[in-house]
Amino acid sequence: MVDSRRPASRKASLNRASSAWSSDLALSDRGDGALPFVMSQRGDSLVRRQDMPIGRPASGWSSLTKREREVAELVAEALTNPAIAERLFLSLSTVKGHLAQIFTKLGVTRRGELVREASRHAQQPLA
């Protein structure tokens, strides 16, 4: 469905996309001051360039998103994946996906290792 309430916004988006195609490399700007990714022309689509920093470390506790920290803290409280899903109003597969990301970022392979990491960082506020 076309949103006729925001024609200027749509036109601005089309102009940015057109500029991206013509320059072959364009910064994506969501308008909130964040620089989420850099796009590069590849065939008929724009793709995220993984080699560009996005403002968060690639590994370690500080690399976790707020939601990933919430999931890690609930694991530390001995909640099961279904219980975490219910508590955070997420699907079970979303919880599993968050855990996979957490394990990768922290370099852990077991829940027990995650519990140790979470307890070490329990005093750090959520960013």
Backbone as JSON, one array per atom type, in Angstrom:
{
  "sequence": "MVDSRRPASRKASLNRASSAWSSDLALSDRGDGALPFVMSQRGDSLVRRQDMPIGRPASGWSSLTKREREVAELVAEALTNPAIAERLFLSLSTVKGHLAQIFTKLGVTRRGELVREASRHAQQPLA",
  "N": [[0.84, -1.18, 0.0], [0.59, 2.2, -0.79], [1.85, 5.0, 0.87], [0.32, 7.9, 1.02], [0.57, 10.05, 2.62], [3.15, 10.9, 3.03], [4.63, 12.08, 0.76], [6.86, 13.74, 0.21], [8.86, 12.65, 1.77], [9.09, 10.12, 0.59], [9.98, 10.88, -1.92], [12.43, 12.06, -1.27], [13.77, 9.82, -0.31], [13.91, 8.29, -2.65], [15.54, 9.99, -4.17], [17.92, 9.85, -2.63], [18.52, 7.14, -2.96], [18.91, 7.05, -5.7], [21.17, 8.68, -5.92], [22.93, 7.07, -4.54], [23.19, 4.88, -6.26], [24.38, 6.13, -8.44], [26.8, 7.07, -7.46], [28.12, 4.83, -6.6], [29.04, 4.29, -4.07], [27.63, 4.84, -1.05], [26.66, 6.54, 1.92], [24.45, 5.33, 4.32], [21.71, 6.89, 5.77], [19.63, 7.11, 8.4], [18.39, 9.24, 9.41], [18.38, 9.66, 12.11], [20.76, 10.37, 13.18], [22.41, 8.26, 13.42], [24.84, 6.12, 11.92], [24.29, 3.57, 10.28], [25.21, 1.74, 8.29], [27.33, 1.2, 5.43], [26.68, 1.4, 2.02], [27.12, -0.36, -1.02], [27.23, -0.59, -4.53], [26.23, -3.54, -6.04], [25.72, -5.38, -8.62], [22.31, -5.57, -9.1], [21.52, -4.6, -6.66], [21.77, -2.97, -3.44], [24.16, -3.51, -0.94], [25.12, -4.31, 2.41], [28.24, -3.27, 3.62], [30.53, -5.14, 5.22], [32.99, -4.44, 6.25], [33.0, -1.95, 7.37], [32.92, 0.08, 10.26], [30.33, 0.22, 12.76], [29.97, 1.6, 15.07], [29.95, 0.03, 17.38], [31.8, -2.27, 19.31], [33.18, -5.31, 17.89], [33.36, -7.63, 19.35], [33.13, -9.05, 22.7], [31.7, -8.01, 25.91], [30.73, -5.37, 25.7], [29.97, -5.28, 23.08], [27.49, -6.33, 22.87], [24.02, -5.92, 22.16], [21.33, -4.04, 23.68], [19.11, -5.76, 23.98], [20.35, -8.26, 23.66], [21.93, -8.27, 25.96], [19.9, -8.33, 27.87], [18.82, -10.87, 27.37], [21.08, -12.44, 27.97], [21.35, -11.88, 30.71], [19.01, -13.03, 31.67], [19.51, -15.69, 31.1], [21.55, -16.04, 32.92], [20.04, -15.96, 35.2], [19.07, -18.45, 35.26], [16.94, -19.07, 33.57], [15.07, -20.87, 31.14], [15.19, -21.24, 27.53], [12.49, -21.15, 26.43], [11.22, -19.87, 28.62], [12.54, -17.42, 28.68], [11.75, -16.41, 26.22], [9.0, -16.12, 26.68], [9.02, -14.24, 28.79], [10.19, -11.98, 27.58], [8.49, -11.53, 25.5], [9.04, -12.7, 22.97], [9.69, -14.81, 20.11], [10.59, -18.28, 20.29], [12.57, -18.97, 18.45], [13.71, -16.48, 17.97], [14.91, -15.93, 20.43], [16.79, -18.01, 20.43], [18.32, -17.15, 18.27], [19.34, -14.72, 19.27], [20.9, -15.78, 21.33], [22.79, -17.24, 19.85], [24.15, -15.13, 18.6], [25.16, -13.85, 20.89], [26.83, -15.85, 21.99], [28.73, -15.99, 19.94], [29.78, -13.35, 19.9], [30.86, -13.17, 22.48], [32.58, -15.25, 22.51], [32.04, -17.73, 23.65], [30.96, -21.11, 24.35], [29.16, -22.52, 25.82], [26.28, -22.42, 28.01], [26.94, -22.15, 30.69], [29.4, -20.82, 30.61], [28.52, -18.42, 29.58], [26.93, -17.58, 31.72], [28.92, -17.09, 33.65], [30.26, -14.92, 32.4], [28.16, -13.06, 32.31], [27.69, -12.65, 35.03], [30.06, -11.45, 35.76], [29.77, -8.99, 34.56], [27.51, -7.91, 35.61], [27.1, -5.56, 37.02], [27.34, -3.52, 35.21], [25.64, -0.9, 33.58], [22.84, -1.04, 31.28], [23.34, -0.08, 27.93]],
  "CA": [[0.0, 0.0, 0.0], [1.36, 3.43, -0.91], [1.52, 5.97, 1.91], [0.22, 9.2, 0.36], [0.78, 11.11, 3.61], [4.55, 11.3, 3.07], [5.22, 12.09, -0.58], [8.18, 14.38, 0.23], [9.76, 11.67, 2.35], [9.31, 9.11, -0.44], [10.79, 11.48, -2.98], [13.79, 12.21, -0.72], [14.35, 8.47, -0.29], [14.24, 7.93, -4.03], [16.7, 10.79, -4.57], [19.1, 9.28, -1.97], [18.83, 5.86, -3.61], [19.45, 7.36, -7.02], [22.53, 9.15, -5.7], [23.74, 5.92, -4.14], [23.5, 4.11, -7.47], [25.28, 6.86, -9.35], [28.13, 7.27, -6.88], [28.66, 3.5, -6.34], [29.29, 4.1, -2.64], [26.85, 5.86, -0.36], [26.39, 6.33, 3.33], [23.04, 5.25, 4.64], [21.36, 7.79, 6.87], [18.25, 6.88, 8.81], [17.84, 10.49, 9.88], [18.44, 9.76, 13.57], [22.13, 10.64, 13.57], [23.2, 7.03, 13.4], [25.4, 5.72, 10.64], [24.16, 2.13, 10.45], [26.01, 0.93, 7.39], [27.73, 1.78, 4.16], [26.15, 0.57, 0.95], [27.92, -0.37, -2.24], [26.48, -1.18, -5.63], [26.63, -4.88, -6.47], [24.67, -5.87, -9.52], [21.06, -4.82, -9.05], [21.09, -4.3, -5.3], [22.71, -2.34, -2.52], [24.43, -4.46, 0.12], [25.87, -3.79, 3.54], [29.66, -3.58, 3.59], [30.87, -5.63, 6.55], [34.27, -3.92, 6.72], [32.84, -0.61, 7.91], [32.48, 0.06, 11.65], [29.01, 0.79, 12.99], [29.91, 2.24, 16.37], [29.93, -0.93, 18.48], [32.88, -3.26, 19.13], [32.76, -6.56, 17.25], [33.3, -8.72, 20.32], [33.17, -8.65, 24.11], [30.44, -7.64, 26.54], [30.26, -4.08, 25.19], [29.45, -5.45, 21.72], [26.11, -6.82, 22.94], [22.93, -4.94, 22.13], [20.54, -4.02, 24.92], [18.29, -6.98, 24.02], [21.25, -9.39, 23.9], [22.28, -8.23, 27.39], [18.73, -8.79, 28.61], [18.76, -12.32, 27.2], [22.21, -13.01, 28.72], [21.05, -11.77, 32.13], [17.98, -14.02, 32.0], [20.21, -16.99, 31.12], [22.27, -16.06, 34.2], [19.04, -16.22, 36.23], [18.71, -19.86, 35.05], [15.72, -19.24, 32.79], [15.19, -21.66, 29.92], [14.87, -20.47, 26.33], [11.05, -20.84, 26.38], [10.88, -18.9, 29.67], [13.06, -16.12, 28.23], [10.85, -15.99, 25.14], [7.75, -15.67, 27.29], [9.29, -13.04, 29.6], [10.49, -10.84, 26.72], [7.51, -11.5, 24.42], [9.75, -13.04, 21.75], [9.53, -16.2, 19.69], [11.69, -19.14, 20.72], [13.65, -18.88, 17.46], [14.39, -15.19, 18.17], [15.79, -16.12, 21.6], [17.92, -18.83, 19.97], [19.15, -16.28, 17.42], [20.07, -13.82, 20.17], [21.93, -16.57, 22.01], [23.86, -17.53, 18.89], [24.93, -13.89, 18.48], [25.84, -13.63, 22.17], [27.92, -16.82, 22.07], [29.75, -15.59, 18.98], [30.42, -12.1, 20.33], [31.62, -13.37, 23.71], [33.53, -16.35, 22.32], [31.71, -18.82, 24.56], [30.28, -22.22, 23.68], [28.19, -23.15, 26.74], [25.49, -21.51, 28.85], [27.69, -21.91, 31.93], [30.39, -19.77, 30.32], [27.74, -17.19, 29.46], [26.55, -17.19, 33.08], [30.11, -16.47, 34.26], [30.46, -13.6, 31.78], [27.08, -12.17, 32.73], [27.87, -12.29, 36.44], [31.2, -10.51, 35.82], [29.35, -7.7, 34.05], [26.19, -7.63, 36.14], [27.02, -4.21, 37.55], [27.38, -2.55, 34.12], [24.29, -0.51, 33.13], [22.52, -1.28, 29.87], [23.57, 1.14, 27.12]],
  "C": [[0.88, 1.24, 0.0], [0.89, 4.41, 0.15], [1.52, 7.36, 1.29], [0.44, 10.35, 1.33], [2.21, 11.63, 3.61], [5.2, 11.34, 1.68], [6.62, 12.71, -0.6], [9.23, 13.42, 0.76], [10.11, 10.59, 1.33], [10.23, 9.64, -1.53], [12.24, 11.64, -2.51], [14.49, 10.85, -0.69], [14.76, 8.03, -1.68], [15.46, 8.71, -4.52], [17.98, 10.25, -3.94], [19.51, 7.96, -2.63], [19.44, 6.09, -4.98], [20.89, 7.84, -6.91], [23.45, 7.99, -5.34], [24.14, 5.1, -5.36], [24.53, 4.83, -8.32], [26.67, 7.03, -8.77], [28.84, 5.96, -6.57], [28.98, 3.26, -4.88], [28.56, 5.21, -1.92], [26.67, 5.52, 1.09], [24.89, 6.28, 3.54], [22.77, 6.14, 5.84], [19.9, 7.6, 7.2], [17.61, 8.17, 9.3], [17.89, 10.65, 11.39], [19.86, 10.0, 14.06], [23.01, 9.42, 13.55], [23.73, 6.78, 12.0], [25.41, 4.2, 10.64], [25.0, 1.3, 9.5], [26.39, 1.72, 6.16], [27.25, 0.84, 3.07], [27.04, 0.7, -0.28], [27.11, -1.07, -3.33], [27.07, -2.53, -6.01], [25.51, -5.41, -7.35], [23.45, -4.98, -9.44], [20.64, -4.45, -7.64], [22.18, -3.57, -4.52], [22.91, -3.3, -1.36], [25.23, -3.79, 1.22], [27.33, -4.21, 3.4], [30.09, -3.92, 5.0], [32.16, -5.03, 7.1], [34.17, -2.53, 7.32], [32.32, -0.67, 9.35], [31.1, 0.69, 11.79], [28.87, 1.35, 14.4], [29.87, 1.31, 17.57], [31.07, -1.92, 18.24], [32.33, -4.56, 18.55], [32.65, -7.71, 18.23], [33.4, -8.17, 21.74], [31.8, -8.18, 24.6], [29.87, -6.35, 25.96], [29.73, -4.18, 23.75], [27.99, -5.9, 21.72], [25.12, -5.67, 22.86], [22.19, -5.01, 23.46], [19.74, -5.32, 25.05], [19.16, -8.2, 24.29], [21.68, -9.43, 25.37], [21.12, -8.72, 28.24], [18.63, -10.31, 28.55], [19.87, -12.98, 28.03], [21.93, -12.97, 30.23], [19.98, -12.77, 32.55], [18.55, -15.43, 31.98], [20.93, -17.13, 32.46], [21.33, -16.3, 35.37], [18.47, -17.63, 36.11], [17.37, -20.05, 34.34], [16.03, -20.07, 31.53], [14.87, -20.77, 28.72], [13.37, -20.17, 26.22], [10.63, -19.81, 27.43], [11.36, -17.5, 29.3], [12.15, -15.56, 27.14], [9.55, -15.43, 25.71], [7.95, -14.35, 28.04], [9.49, -11.81, 28.71], [9.53, -10.69, 25.55], [8.18, -11.69, 23.05], [9.4, -14.47, 21.35], [10.75, -16.98, 20.19], [12.86, -19.04, 19.74], [14.4, -17.55, 17.57], [15.34, -15.29, 19.36], [17.01, -16.93, 21.18], [18.87, -18.01, 19.1], [19.97, -15.31, 18.25], [21.2, -14.58, 20.87], [23.09, -16.92, 21.09], [24.77, -16.32, 18.72], [25.76, -13.63, 19.74], [27.04, -14.57, 22.28], [29.07, -16.42, 21.15], [30.51, -14.36, 19.47], [31.28, -12.29, 21.57], [32.64, -14.49, 23.59], [33.31, -17.49, 23.3], [30.97, -19.9, 23.79], [29.22, -22.88, 24.54], [27.47, -22.08, 27.57], [26.23, -21.18, 30.13], [28.74, -20.82, 31.76], [29.7, -18.42, 30.19], [27.33, -16.68, 30.83], [27.72, -16.52, 33.79], [30.35, -15.07, 33.72], [29.4, -12.61, 32.26], [27.25, -11.75, 34.18], [29.04, -11.32, 36.62], [30.76, -9.09, 35.43], [28.0, -7.26, 34.58], [26.03, -6.19, 36.62], [27.03, -3.14, 36.46], [25.96, -2.2, 33.69], [24.11, -0.84, 31.66], [22.71, 0.01, 29.11], [22.35, 1.49, 26.33]]
}
